[in-house]
Amino acid sequence: MAKKPKKEENPKVHKDLEGFKMSINSFGEISSSFSIEKLNEFLNKNVEDKKLKDREDIDDIKEGKSSDS
């Protein structure tokens, strides 16, 4: 029995990432429909960094304050 081709569906994504697509070409290079800066901004806003969660000055870092001032 022949396999039916899968219908290509768009994955469910966060509303801020609507239209986001990634692909890998034949050379192994990753291409994306969003810029790296936009992806990093989204991740910084929505994902907790486990390495920094126990730091006391994390709120200052998130607000953009430096510890030097």
C-alpha positions as CSV (number, residue, x, y, z in Angstrom):
1,M,0.0,0.0,0.0
2,A,1.4,3.4,-1.0
3,K,2.0,6.0,1.6
4,K,-0.1,9.2,1.4
5,P,2.0,12.4,1.1
6,K,1.8,14.4,4.3
7,K,-0.1,17.7,4.0
8,E,2.4,20.4,4.9
9,E,1.0,22.4,7.9
10,N,2.5,25.4,9.5
11,P,3.5,24.7,13.1
12,K,1.8,26.5,16.0
13,V,4.0,29.4,17.1
14,H,3.9,32.3,19.5
15,K,1.9,35.2,18.0
16,D,5.1,37.3,17.9
17,L,6.7,34.7,15.7
18,E,4.0,34.4,13.1
19,G,5.5,33.7,9.7
20,F,8.8,32.3,11.1
21,K,10.4,29.7,9.0
22,M,13.8,28.0,9.0
23,S,15.5,25.9,6.5
24,I,18.8,24.2,6.0
25,N,20.3,24.3,2.5
26,S,22.5,21.6,0.8
27,F,25.6,23.2,2.3
28,G,24.3,23.0,5.9
29,E,23.7,26.7,6.2
30,I,20.6,27.7,8.2
31,S,18.4,30.4,6.7
32,S,15.5,32.0,8.5
33,S,12.7,34.3,7.6
34,F,13.5,36.5,10.7
35,S,16.7,38.3,11.5
36,I,18.9,37.0,14.3
37,E,18.4,40.3,16.2
38,K,14.6,39.8,16.2
39,L,14.9,36.2,17.3
40,N,17.3,37.2,20.1
41,E,15.0,40.0,21.2
42,F,12.1,37.5,21.4
43,L,14.1,35.0,23.4
44,N,15.5,37.6,25.8
45,K,11.9,38.7,26.5
46,N,10.2,35.3,26.8
47,V,12.8,32.8,28.0
48,E,14.5,32.7,31.4
49,D,18.2,32.2,31.3
50,K,19.0,29.4,33.8
51,K,22.5,30.6,34.2
52,L,21.4,34.0,35.4
53,K,18.3,33.2,37.4
54,D,20.1,33.2,40.8
55,R,21.9,36.5,40.3
56,E,20.8,39.3,42.6
57,D,21.3,42.0,39.9
58,I,19.3,40.3,37.2
59,D,16.5,42.9,37.4
60,D,19.1,45.7,36.8
61,I,20.5,43.8,33.8
62,K,17.1,43.3,32.3
63,E,16.3,47.0,32.6
64,G,19.6,47.9,31.0
65,K,21.2,49.4,34.0
66,S,24.9,48.8,34.5
67,S,26.5,47.8,37.8
68,D,29.2,50.4,37.3
69,S,27.0,53.4,37.9
